[in-house]
Amino acid sequence: MARQSISFTEPNDDWLKAQIESKEYSSKSELVNDLIRQARQQQAQIDWISSKLERAEKSGFTSDSKKQILVQSKSLLNG
């Protein structure tokens, strides 16, 4: 595992400490890694939606119903 040294603004550091004090996370490292995982998942969702929109814009139509797109979106969101 790569070791990094990072600095936080005071409000962000206070928030990180509060999460650890609430026993939600055991360390800042665990919390930061979880936040990065969440951001990566969110980016994957954005990329999927963007590709669907781009494909739809190029074709002019999609054969997927609103319900199918919603089910696919929820499936992706729920991992």
N, CA, C and O of each residue as an XYZ file, in Angstrom:
316
protein
N       0.848     -1.173      0.000
C       0.000      0.000      0.000
C       0.896      1.240      0.000
O       1.853      1.328      0.770
N       0.579      2.169     -0.853
C       1.363      3.400     -0.953
C       1.093      4.296      0.249
O      -0.049      4.420      0.692
N       2.110      4.900      0.758
C       1.991      5.806      1.896
C       2.082      7.235      1.374
O       2.965      7.557      0.579
N       1.171      8.083      1.821
C       1.096      9.467      1.374
C       1.018     10.402      2.575
O       0.575     10.019      3.657
N       1.450     11.608      2.360
C       1.283     12.648      3.363
C       0.426     13.738      2.727
O       0.785     14.296      1.690
N      -0.712     14.036      3.359
C      -1.587     15.065      2.818
C      -1.980     16.037      3.918
O      -1.933     15.716      5.106
N      -2.366     17.227      3.494
C      -2.795     18.267      4.432
C      -4.274     18.555      4.204
O      -4.767     18.486      3.078
N      -4.971     18.879      5.288
C      -6.389     19.200      5.216
C      -6.621     20.599      5.754
O      -5.888     21.077      6.620
N      -7.646     21.246      5.233
C      -8.056     22.518      5.819
C      -8.632     22.206      7.202
O      -9.008     21.068      7.484
N      -8.695     23.207      8.043
C      -9.186     22.988      9.404
C     -10.605     22.417      9.438
O     -10.859     21.470     10.183
N     -11.549     22.974      8.639
C     -12.902     22.401      8.681
C     -12.930     20.928      8.220
O     -13.664     20.117      8.784
N     -12.140     20.591      7.208
C     -12.108     19.208      6.743
C     -11.472     18.292      7.777
O     -11.933     17.169      7.981
N     -10.419     18.762      8.427
C      -9.766     17.966      9.460
C     -10.714     17.754     10.639
O     -10.774     16.661     11.201
N     -11.448     18.794     11.012
C     -12.425     18.663     12.098
C     -13.494     17.633     11.747
O     -13.894     16.831     12.591
N     -13.953     17.660     10.498
C     -14.973     16.708     10.061
C     -14.424     15.283     10.086
O     -15.103     14.360     10.535
N     -13.196     15.106      9.604
C     -12.566     13.785      9.635
C     -12.453     13.266     11.069
O     -12.776     12.111     11.346
N     -11.998     14.119     11.965
C     -11.871     13.722     13.369
C     -13.219     13.335     13.960
O     -13.313     12.371     14.720
N     -14.268     14.088     13.611
C     -15.612     13.790     14.136
C     -16.084     12.418     13.658
O     -16.725     11.685     14.412
N     -15.771     12.068     12.414
C     -16.164     10.751     11.894
C     -15.458      9.632     12.653
O     -16.049      8.589     12.931
N     -14.218      9.854     12.975
C     -13.438      8.853     13.707
C     -13.924      8.764     15.153
O     -14.064      7.671     15.701
N     -14.180      9.919     15.765
C     -14.670      9.932     17.152
C     -16.036      9.252     17.276
O     -16.356      8.682     18.319
N     -16.831      9.315     16.218
C     -18.155      8.673     16.251
C     -18.065      7.170     16.000
O     -19.078      6.471     15.964
N     -16.846      6.690     15.830
C     -16.576      5.262     15.611
C     -17.074      4.777     14.244
O     -17.186      3.575     14.003
N     -17.369      5.727     13.358
C     -17.780      5.359     11.997
C     -16.593      4.764     11.241
O     -16.751      3.844     10.439
N     -15.423      5.293     11.505
C     -14.177      4.821     10.898
C     -13.125      4.717     11.990
O     -13.210      5.391     13.017
N     -12.140      3.872     11.762
C     -11.105      3.687     12.778
C      -9.904      4.609     12.567
O      -9.095      4.797     13.476
N      -9.790      5.184     11.366
C      -8.652      6.073     11.096
C      -8.978      7.004      9.942
O      -9.910      6.763      9.175
N      -8.197      8.070      9.830
C      -8.356      8.987      8.702
C      -8.077      8.257      7.399
O      -8.752      8.496      6.397
N      -7.089      7.372      7.402
C      -6.753      6.629      6.184
C      -7.943      5.812      5.693
O      -8.261      5.815      4.504
N      -8.596      5.115      6.617
C      -9.761      4.307      6.243
C     -10.853      5.194      5.654
O     -11.467      4.845      4.646
N     -11.091      6.336      6.281
C     -12.120      7.266      5.829
C     -11.782      7.841      4.464
O     -12.639      7.878      3.582
N     -10.556      8.288      4.276
C     -10.153      8.872      2.993
C     -10.242      7.816      1.894
O     -10.708      8.114      0.794
N      -9.803      6.584      2.173
C      -9.922      5.516      1.180
C     -11.379      5.252      0.817
O     -11.689      5.019     -0.351
N     -12.278      5.285      1.804
C     -13.697      5.085      1.528
C     -14.250      6.221      0.676
O     -15.024      5.977     -0.249
N     -13.866      7.451      0.976
C     -14.317      8.595      0.178
C     -13.826      8.486     -1.266
O     -14.558      8.811     -2.200
N     -12.603      8.034     -1.443
C     -12.067      7.858     -2.797
C     -12.825      6.756     -3.529
O     -13.146      6.912     -4.707
N     -13.119      5.640     -2.850
C     -13.907      4.563     -3.470
C     -15.270      5.093     -3.906
O     -15.739      4.785     -5.001
N     -15.901      5.888     -3.050
C     -17.207      6.457     -3.389
C     -17.103      7.380     -4.603
O     -17.965      7.354     -5.482
N     -16.058      8.188     -4.649
C     -15.863      9.098     -5.778
C     -15.631      8.318     -7.069
O     -16.131      8.696     -8.129
N     -14.869      7.227     -6.974
C     -14.622      6.399     -8.159
C     -15.913      5.751     -8.648
O     -16.159      5.677     -9.852
N     -16.739      5.281     -7.708
C     -18.023      4.691     -8.087
C     -18.924      5.745     -8.727
O     -19.592      5.480     -9.726
N     -18.936      6.921     -8.149
C     -19.745      8.010     -8.698
C     -19.275      8.363    -10.107
O     -20.097      8.615    -10.988
N     -17.966      8.385    -10.326
C     -17.445      8.693    -11.649
C     -17.839      7.612    -12.650
O     -18.143      7.920    -13.802
N     -17.837      6.356    -12.227
C     -18.266      5.263    -13.109
C     -19.731      5.445    -13.501
O     -20.105      5.194    -14.646
N     -20.559      5.881    -12.552
C     -21.969      6.125    -12.843
C     -22.126      7.283    -13.830
O     -22.919      7.202    -14.768
N     -21.380      8.342    -13.617
C     -21.426      9.499    -14.517
C     -20.977      9.088    -15.912
O     -21.595      9.477    -16.903
N     -19.906      8.306    -15.997
C     -19.402      7.844    -17.293
C     -20.440      6.992    -18.011
O     -20.631      7.126    -19.220
N     -21.123      6.099    -17.253
C     -22.147      5.245    -17.855
C     -23.295      6.087    -18.407
O     -23.736      5.876    -19.537
N     -23.775      7.035    -17.613
C     -24.873      7.898    -18.052
C     -24.445      8.728    -19.258
O     -25.209      8.886    -20.210
N     -23.231      9.252    -19.218
C     -22.727     10.047    -20.346
C     -22.657      9.225    -21.622
O     -23.015      9.707    -22.697
N     -22.195      7.975    -21.505
C     -22.110      7.130    -22.701
C     -23.498      6.812    -23.238
O     -23.698      6.778    -24.453
N     -24.467      6.578    -22.341
C     -25.838      6.336    -22.782
C     -26.397      7.565    -23.501
O     -27.031      7.446    -24.550
N     -26.160      8.738    -22.931
C     -26.659      9.970    -23.545
C     -25.988     10.225    -24.894
O     -26.646     10.606    -25.862
N     -24.673     10.010    -24.947
C     -23.939     10.223    -26.197
C     -24.442      9.273    -27.283
O     -24.661      9.685    -28.422
N     -24.624      8.004    -26.925
C     -25.119      7.014    -27.888
C     -26.524      7.390    -28.359
O     -26.841      7.285    -29.544
N     -27.358      7.826    -27.420
C     -28.729      8.213    -27.774
C     -28.733      9.452    -28.673
O     -29.507      9.533    -29.627
N     -27.872     10.401    -28.363
C     -27.813     11.619    -29.174
C     -27.344     11.300    -30.594
O     -27.846     11.880    -31.556
N     -26.395     10.393    -30.729
C     -25.885     10.041    -32.054
C     -26.908      9.262    -32.868
O     -27.006      9.439    -34.082
N     -27.671      8.398    -32.200
C     -28.637      7.577    -32.927
C     -29.967      8.299    -33.113
O     -30.745      7.976    -34.011
N     -30.208      9.267    -32.261
C     -31.481      9.974    -32.330
C     -32.569      9.283    -31.531
O     -33.542      9.918    -31.124
N     -32.412      7.981    -31.301
C     -33.404      7.209    -30.570
C     -32.703      6.149    -29.738
O     -31.574      5.759    -30.033
N     -33.382      5.688    -28.698
C     -32.912      4.535    -27.944
C     -34.042      3.523    -27.907
O     -35.214      3.888    -27.824
N     -33.688      2.269    -27.968
C     -34.718      1.231    -27.914
C     -35.096      0.905    -26.475
O     -36.081      0.206    -26.236
N     -34.318      1.409    -25.511
C     -34.623      1.168    -24.103
C     -35.789      2.046    -23.664
O     -35.870      3.223    -24.016
N     -36.681      1.450    -22.893
C     -37.796      2.225    -22.344
C     -37.294      3.040    -21.151
O     -36.194      2.812    -20.647
N     -38.106      3.980    -20.715
C     -37.765      4.760    -19.527
C     -37.552      3.830    -18.346
O     -36.630      4.011    -17.552
N     -38.429      2.821    -18.242
C     -38.341      1.885    -17.134
C     -37.035      1.089    -17.201
O     -36.389      0.878    -16.174
N     -36.643      0.650    -18.386
C     -35.395     -0.106    -18.540
C     -34.186      0.759    -18.151
O     -33.279      0.290    -17.463
N     -34.180      2.000    -18.587
C     -33.076      2.903    -18.247
C     -33.036      3.141    -16.746
O     -31.960      3.166    -16.148
N     -34.210      3.317    -16.132
C     -34.275      3.525    -14.686
C     -33.755      2.299    -13.943
O     -32.988      2.437    -12.990
N     -34.158      1.106    -14.363
C     -33.702     -0.125    -13.721
C     -32.183     -0.257    -13.866
O     -31.494     -0.607    -12.908
N     -31.668      0.021    -15.056
C     -30.224     -0.057    -15.287
C     -29.484      0.959    -14.409
O     -28.444      0.648    -13.828
N     -30.027      2.159    -14.323
C     -29.402      3.213    -13.517
C     -29.377      2.820    -12.035
O     -28.355      2.967    -11.364
N     -30.502      2.325    -11.539
C     -30.569      1.928    -10.131
C     -29.637      0.757     -9.848
O     -29.010      0.695     -8.790
N     -29.551     -0.161    -10.790
C     -28.653     -1.302    -10.635
C     -27.197     -0.834    -10.519
O     -26.436     -1.327     -9.687
N     -26.837      0.113    -11.359
C     -25.481      0.654    -11.324
C     -25.237      1.410    -10.021
O     -24.163      1.296     -9.430
N     -26.227      2.179     -9.570
C     -26.085      2.940     -8.334
C     -25.924      2.032     -7.122
O     -25.184      2.349     -6.191
N     -26.619      0.903     -7.142
C     -26.574     -0.011     -6.017
C     -25.430     -1.008     -6.099
O     -25.277     -1.871     -5.235
N     -24.627     -0.878     -7.153
C     -23.434     -1.692     -7.310
C     -23.760     -3.126     -7.411
O     -22.861     -3.956     -7.549
